[in-house]
Amino acid sequence: MKKFLNLLLVLVLIFSVSCSSTYDKKEENNMKEKKETVKKANDNKIKVVATLFAQYDFAKKVGGDKVDVNLILPAGVEPHSYEPTPNDIVKMKEADFLIYTGDNMEPWVNKVKEVLESSGVKIIDASNGIALLKGQEHLREKDDKNHEDEHDKDSKHKEEGHEHGDHDPHIWLDFDNAIKMTNTIKNELVSIDSGNKEYYEKNAADYILKIKELDKKYKETVTKFKNNKIFSGGHFTFAYLAKRYNLEYSSPYKGFSPNAEPAPKDIAKLVNSLKEQNVKAIYYEELVNPKVATILASEADVTMLLLNGMHNVSKEDLDSGKGYLDFMEENLINLTKGLGNE
């Protein structure tokens, strides 16, 4: 009897192991099928690479789940000194589209354009149809417009390994331009995937409506500002936004380069202006060392506030899913803190 029970136990164990093995193989096969299905779904998506955060977010909002969008800049990297690595070029060659802001913002695109186009990548200039501001079109105070020494002329728009030329490339900070960029991206997606035309058009229309709503909020809020001048400790990315809402600005920098060094006399002049006009805050930019803004804030005893230009964002912000409109909402909050309400 005891031998029979032992034999029965062995048979049960063998059967159990066999069933378990069969079950494991089934699970393994199911997992493989699921992975292949996901990979196939991803392979069917339109692949987009964006050079800056703003158009990365526009493409995500318009493309939805039918588009795989990647930001070529590593999170937290300041873009003005960026040059693509061989690995970056490989990623771009695998895309259907490369969206960039224009030659004034990313001159490095011209270096890789031939290679990408030979690989079938379509390069989209998001500045198409947008009039660029010239350097002297910024709404700076009159004294700043008239003050330009020989050093300023030589270094006005240059930076290490990078040059913006005579035009301001930060076009996305005007909401009308953001709408044009969104429509440009939408039209390109429709051109390659006409079967989903209505999907892209609806996404674009919904997003543009949100842009217009925030634009309205800006207009209503700006009319209540006590002060209409933004004091910046950076190269001032926000000329388009300032012009849109009839705001002036003052900065010790003479051009668009975050790597340029302002003259000591211009820093001293701005410190005096901050003190004389009883200003509440000096603004600084994301991902750029705020050393000049820190000096100004310390000398004039004012608060430092961030204005986010969204060239790129931190890893924390990227992982959080925050988008263009979220940052523009935060910018309005900080503008209100610095310029005050009536």
C-alpha positions in Angstrom: 0.0 0.0 0.0 2.8 2.4 0.9 4.6 1.6 -2.4 1.3 2.4 -4.3 1.0 5.7 -2.5 4.5 6.7 -3.3 4.0 5.8 -6.9 0.8 7.8 -7.1 2.6 10.8 -5.6 5.4 10.6 -8.2 2.8 10.5 -11.0 1.0 13.5 -9.6 4.3 15.4 -9.4 5.3 14.5 -12.9 1.8 15.5 -14.2 2.0 18.8 -12.3 5.4 19.7 -13.6 4.3 18.8 -17.1 1.2 21.0 -16.9 3.3 23.8 -15.4 5.8 23.5 -18.2 3.0 23.6 -20.8 1.4 26.6 -19.0 4.8 28.4 -18.9 5.3 27.8 -22.6 1.9 29.1 -23.4 2.5 32.2 -21.2 5.9 32.7 -22.9 4.3 32.4 -26.3 1.5 34.8 -25.4 4.0 37.4 -24.1 6.0 37.0 -27.4 2.8 37.6 -29.4 1.9 40.6 -27.3 5.4 42.1 -27.8 5.3 41.5 -31.5 1.8 43.1 -31.7 3.1 46.2 -29.8 6.2 46.3 -32.0 4.0 46.0 -35.1 1.7 48.8 -33.8 4.7 51.0 -33.1 6.2 50.2 -36.5 2.9 51.4 -38.1 3.1 54.8 -36.4 4.5 57.8 -38.1 7.9 58.5 -36.6 8.6 62.2 -35.9 11.8 63.7 -34.5 11.6 67.3 -33.2 14.6 69.5 -32.5 13.0 71.6 -29.7 10.4 71.0 -27.0 7.7 73.3 -28.4 7.3 71.5 -31.7 7.8 68.2 -30.0 4.7 69.0 -27.9 2.7 70.3 -30.9 3.4 67.1 -32.8 2.3 65.0 -29.8 -0.9 66.9 -29.4 -1.8 66.7 -33.1 -0.5 63.1 -33.8 -2.0 61.5 -30.7 -1.6 57.7 -30.6 -0.9 57.5 -34.3 2.4 59.2 -34.1 5.7 58.3 -32.3 7.4 61.6 -31.4 10.9 61.9 -30.1 12.8 64.9 -28.9 16.3 64.7 -30.2 17.7 66.9 -27.5 18.5 65.0 -24.3 16.4 66.3 -21.4 18.0 69.2 -19.6 20.4 70.1 -22.4 20.6 73.8 -23.5 20.0 73.7 -27.2 22.1 76.7 -28.5 25.3 74.8 -28.3 23.9 71.4 -29.4 25.4 69.5 -32.2 24.0 66.0 -33.1 26.0 62.9 -32.3 26.3 60.0 -34.7 23.7 58.2 -32.6 21.4 61.2 -32.9 21.8 61.1 -36.7 20.9 57.4 -36.8 17.7 58.2 -34.8 16.8 61.0 -37.2 17.4 58.7 -40.3 14.8 56.3 -38.9 12.1 59.0 -38.8 9.5 59.9 -41.4 9.8 63.6 -40.4 12.3 65.9 -38.8 10.7 69.1 -37.5 12.9 72.0 -36.8 12.4 75.7 -36.2 14.4 77.1 -39.1 17.9 77.9 -40.1 18.2 80.8 -37.6 17.6 78.5 -34.6 19.2 75.2 -35.7 21.8 75.8 -38.4 23.2 72.3 -37.7 20.3 70.9 -39.7 21.9 72.0 -42.9 24.9 69.9 -42.1 22.8 66.7 -42.0 20.0 67.6 -44.4 21.5 65.7 -47.4 22.1 62.6 -45.4 18.6 62.6 -43.9 16.8 63.3 -47.2 18.8 60.5 -48.9 17.3 58.2 -46.3 13.8 59.3 -47.1 13.4 61.7 -44.1 11.2 64.7 -44.9 12.6 67.9 -43.2 9.9 70.3 -42.0 10.8 73.9 -41.4 8.2 75.0 -38.8 8.9 78.7 -39.4 7.4 78.5 -42.9 4.8 81.3 -43.4 6.0 83.1 -40.2 7.5 86.6 -40.3 10.6 86.7 -38.1 11.4 89.7 -35.9 14.6 91.5 -36.6 16.9 92.3 -33.7 15.8 96.0 -33.5 12.1 95.2 -33.6 12.2 94.1 -30.0 10.2 96.4 -27.7 13.1 97.6 -25.7 13.3 100.9 -23.9 14.4 103.8 -26.1 17.8 104.3 -24.4 18.6 100.6 -25.1 17.7 101.1 -28.8 20.0 104.0 -29.2 22.8 102.5 -27.1 25.1 100.3 -29.1 28.9 100.5 -29.0 31.4 98.8 -31.3 31.7 95.8 -28.9 27.9 95.3 -29.2 28.1 95.4 -33.0 30.8 92.8 -33.2 29.2 90.3 -30.7 25.5 91.2 -31.1 24.2 87.9 -32.5 27.1 85.6 -32.1 27.8 82.8 -29.7 30.3 80.0 -29.4 29.8 77.6 -32.3 26.4 79.0 -33.0 24.8 82.1 -34.7 21.2 83.2 -35.0 21.9 86.0 -37.5 19.8 89.1 -37.6 16.5 87.5 -36.8 14.9 86.2 -33.6 14.1 82.5 -34.0 11.9 82.1 -30.9 8.7 82.2 -32.9 6.7 79.7 -30.8 6.3 82.3 -28.0 3.7 84.2 -30.0 0.4 82.2 -29.9 -0.4 83.1 -33.5 2.9 81.5 -34.5 2.2 78.5 -32.3 -1.1 78.0 -34.2 0.7 78.3 -37.6 3.3 75.7 -36.4 0.5 73.4 -35.2 -1.2 73.6 -38.6 2.0 73.0 -40.5 2.6 69.8 -38.5 -1.0 68.8 -39.0 -0.8 69.3 -42.8 2.4 67.2 -43.0 0.8 64.3 -41.0 -2.2 64.4 -43.3 0.0 64.3 -46.3 1.6 61.0 -45.3 -1.5 59.5 -43.6 -4.6 60.8 -45.4 -6.7 58.0 -44.1 -6.5 59.6 -40.6 -7.1 63.1 -41.9 -10.2 63.8 -39.7 -8.3 62.5 -36.6 -5.4 64.9 -37.1 -7.7 67.8 -38.0 -9.8 67.3 -34.9 -6.8 67.1 -32.6 -5.3 70.2 -34.2 -8.6 72.1 -33.9 -9.0 71.1 -30.2 -5.5 72.1 -29.4 -5.7 75.4 -31.3 -8.9 76.3 -29.3 -6.9 75.8 -26.1 -4.1 78.1 -27.4 -6.7 80.8 -28.2 -8.3 80.5 -24.7 -4.9 81.0 -23.1 -4.2 83.9 -25.4 -7.4 85.5 -24.3 -6.4 85.0 -20.6 -3.0 86.7 -21.3 -4.8 89.7 -22.9 -7.1 90.1 -20.0 -4.4 89.7 -17.4 -1.9 92.0 -19.1 -4.3 94.9 -19.0 -4.2 94.8 -15.2 -0.4 95.0 -14.9 0.9 97.9 -12.9 4.2 97.8 -14.9 4.5 97.0 -18.5 8.3 96.4 -18.6 10.0 93.1 -18.2 13.5 93.2 -16.7 15.5 90.2 -17.8 18.9 88.9 -16.7 19.1 86.8 -19.8 19.4 87.2 -23.6 15.6 87.5 -23.6 13.8 84.9 -25.6 10.5 86.6 -25.2 10.4 89.4 -27.8 7.5 87.8 -29.6 5.4 87.5 -26.5 6.4 91.0 -25.4 5.4 92.5 -28.8 2.1 90.6 -28.8 1.0 92.1 -25.5 2.6 95.6 -25.9 5.2 94.9 -23.2 8.7 96.5 -23.1 11.8 94.8 -21.8 15.2 95.7 -20.6 18.2 93.4 -20.6 22.0 93.9 -20.3 22.4 91.6 -23.3 22.4 93.0 -26.8 21.5 89.9 -28.8 20.0 86.4 -28.6 23.0 84.4 -27.4 22.8 82.9 -24.0 26.6 82.5 -24.1 27.5 86.1 -24.8 28.7 88.2 -21.9 27.0 91.6 -21.3 29.2 94.6 -20.7 29.7 95.6 -17.0 28.4 99.1 -17.8 25.1 97.6 -19.1 24.7 95.5 -16.0 25.3 98.6 -13.8 22.8 100.6 -15.9 20.1 97.9 -15.4 20.8 97.8 -11.6 20.1 101.5 -11.5 16.9 101.1 -13.5 15.7 98.4 -11.2 16.3 100.6 -8.1 14.8 103.7 -9.6 11.7 102.1 -10.9 11.0 100.1 -7.8 10.9 96.8 -9.7 9.7 93.6 -8.0 11.6 91.0 -10.0 14.3 90.1 -12.5 13.6 87.2 -14.9 15.9 84.4 -15.8 15.7 81.6 -18.4 15.5 77.8 -18.1 18.6 75.7 -18.5 20.9 78.7 -18.7 23.3 79.7 -15.9 21.5 82.7 -14.3 24.7 84.3 -13.1 23.8 87.7 -14.5 20.2 87.6 -13.2 21.7 86.6 -9.8 24.0 89.6 -9.7 21.1 91.9 -10.7 18.8 90.5 -8.1 21.4 90.8 -5.4 22.5 94.3 -6.3 18.9 95.6 -6.6 17.4 93.5 -3.9 14.7 92.0 -6.1 13.2 88.5 -6.5 14.3 86.2 -9.3 11.5 84.6 -11.4 11.6 82.1 -14.2 10.3 82.7 -17.7 10.4 79.4 -19.6 11.2 79.6 -23.3 10.7 75.9 -23.9 13.7 75.3 -26.1 14.1 72.2 -23.9 12.9 71.1 -20.5 14.3 69.2 -17.5 14.0 65.4 -17.3 11.6 65.9 -14.4 9.3 68.1 -16.5 9.5 65.9 -19.5 8.6 62.8 -17.5 5.7 64.6 -15.9 4.0 65.1 -19.2 3.8 68.9 -18.9 3.3 70.6 -22.2 3.7 74.0 -24.0 0.4 75.4 -22.6 1.3 74.4 -19.1 4.6 76.3 -19.3 2.9 79.3 -20.9 0.4 79.3 -18.0 3.3 79.3 -15.5 4.9 82.1 -17.4 1.8 84.2 -17.1 1.7 83.5 -13.3 5.3 84.7 -13.0 4.7 87.7 -15.2 1.8 88.7 -12.9 4.0 88.3 -9.8 6.7 90.5 -11.3 4.6 93.2 -13.0 1.8 93.3 -10.4 -1.9 93.7 -10.6 -3.9 96.9 -10.4 
